[in-house]
Amino acid sequence: MNQHTWQDRLRSFIEYLGLKPTSFEGLVGLSHGSIGKALKSKSSIGTDKLEKIFSEYPDLNPTWLFKGSGEMLLSNEETVYAHVAEEFVVYMTKSQTTSDAIKELKGMAADARQAHLIGLIEQAINDLSRENVELKNKLLKLYEDKERLANKIDRLL
């Protein structure tokens, strides 16, 4: 792809993530069409939109995006994939169950990179589920400890 404009490079970044502009807009928190329209018409976008993009994707290299020099990413690929996986899970589960979101994602995988991304999403879900169980158990133990201490204090008084 000819990458003479920042719009071309942003399109490349979105494709690299395995997303479509509409999904990217949702992940970044932008209105539907705000990025897609700029990509199609080669028009500019406001600094508020750019701030949201760089806030959500801190590994996106601004020098590469605006000037075309340097590497696309400031850090390694796995960091970006993990970030996208976490954000996409949040985005998809706002209106669906997690299993429905994963089924939809599996149906959308068009290549190995996207399948890898889905694998990272599943891994993130599993990790978060385990962490959730661990935190619930810790919270229950704290409540039990609180009750024991309250009973001891009552007996001492």
C-alpha positions in Angstrom: 0.0 0.0 0.0 1.2 3.4 -0.9 1.6 5.3 2.4 2.2 8.9 1.4 -0.4 10.3 3.9 -1.0 9.9 7.6 -4.4 8.5 6.6 -2.7 5.7 4.7 -0.5 4.9 7.7 -3.4 5.0 10.1 -5.3 2.6 7.8 -2.2 0.3 7.9 -2.1 0.5 11.7 -5.8 -0.4 11.9 -5.3 -3.3 9.5 -2.2 -4.4 11.4 -4.5 -4.7 14.5 -6.8 -6.9 12.4 -9.7 -4.4 12.8 -12.0 -2.5 10.6 -12.3 1.3 11.0 -15.7 1.0 12.7 -14.3 -1.4 15.3 -11.3 0.8 15.8 -13.6 3.8 16.4 -15.5 1.9 19.0 -12.4 0.8 20.8 -11.0 4.3 20.9 -14.3 5.8 21.9 -15.0 7.8 18.8 -18.3 8.2 17.0 -19.2 5.9 14.2 -17.6 7.1 10.9 -15.3 9.7 12.4 -12.1 7.7 11.3 -13.6 5.9 8.3 -14.7 9.2 6.8 -11.2 10.8 7.3 -9.6 7.7 5.8 -11.8 7.7 2.7 -11.7 11.4 2.0 -8.1 12.0 3.2 -9.5 14.7 5.4 -8.1 15.8 8.8 -9.3 14.9 12.2 -9.3 17.0 15.4 -6.6 16.8 18.0 -9.2 15.4 20.5 -9.6 12.3 18.3 -5.8 12.0 18.0 -5.4 12.2 21.7 -7.9 9.4 22.2 -6.0 7.3 19.6 -2.7 7.8 21.3 -4.2 7.3 24.7 -5.6 4.0 23.7 -2.6 2.9 21.7 0.5 4.4 23.4 2.7 2.1 21.3 1.7 3.8 18.0 4.6 5.9 16.9 3.4 9.5 16.3 6.5 10.2 14.1 5.7 7.3 11.9 2.0 8.2 11.7 2.5 11.9 10.8 5.8 11.9 8.9 6.2 8.3 7.8 9.6 7.8 9.3 10.7 5.3 11.9 8.8 2.2 12.9 5.0 1.9 13.3 5.4 0.8 16.9 7.4 2.1 19.8 7.4 -1.3 21.4 7.0 -4.9 20.4 4.1 -6.5 18.6 2.9 -8.7 21.6 2.3 -5.6 23.7 0.0 -4.1 21.1 -1.8 -7.4 20.5 -2.3 -7.8 24.3 -3.6 -4.3 24.5 -6.0 -4.7 21.6 -7.2 -8.0 23.1 -8.0 -6.5 26.4 -9.8 -3.5 24.8 -11.7 -5.6 22.3 -13.0 -7.8 25.1 -14.3 -4.7 26.9 -15.9 -3.4 23.7 -17.5 -6.7 22.7 -18.9 -7.6 26.1 -20.7 -4.3 26.6 -23.6 -5.7 24.6 -22.9 -9.4 24.5 -21.9 -12.3 26.7 -18.2 -13.2 26.6 -18.9 -16.5 24.9 -21.0 -14.7 22.2 -18.2 -12.2 21.7 -15.6 -15.0 21.3 -17.9 -16.9 18.8 -18.3 -13.7 16.8 -14.6 -13.1 16.8 -13.8 -16.6 15.7 -16.2 -16.1 12.8 -14.4 -12.9 11.8 -10.9 -14.4 11.7 -9.6 -14.0 8.2 -5.9 -14.9 8.7 -3.3 -16.2 11.1 -2.7 -12.8 12.6 -6.4 -12.3 13.5 -6.6 -15.9 14.8 -3.6 -15.1 17.0 -5.4 -12.0 18.2 -8.5 -14.1 19.1 -6.2 -16.4 21.0 -4.9 -13.5 23.0 -8.4 -12.4 23.7 -9.3 -15.8 25.0 -6.2 -15.9 27.1 -7.0 -12.4 28.5 -10.5 -13.6 29.4 -9.2 -16.7 31.1 -6.6 -14.7 33.0 -9.2 -12.2 34.2 -11.6 -14.9 35.2 -8.9 -16.6 37.3 -7.9 -13.3 38.9 -11.6 -12.6 39.6 -12.0 -15.9 41.4 -8.8 -15.2 43.4 -10.0 -11.7 44.4 -13.4 -13.0 45.4 -11.8 -15.6 47.6 -9.5 -13.0 49.2 -12.5 -10.8 49.8 -14.5 -13.6 51.5 -11.5 -14.4 53.7 -11.3 -10.7 54.7 -15.0 -10.7 55.6 -14.5 -13.8 57.7 -11.5 -12.3 59.4 -13.5 -9.2 60.1 -16.3 -11.2 61.7 -13.8 -13.2 63.9 -12.1 -10.0 65.0 -15.5 -8.3 65.8 -16.5 -11.4 67.8 -13.2 -11.3 69.8 -13.7 -7.6 70.5 -17.3 -8.2 71.7 -16.0 -10.9 74.0 -13.3 -8.7 75.4 -15.8 -5.9 76.1 
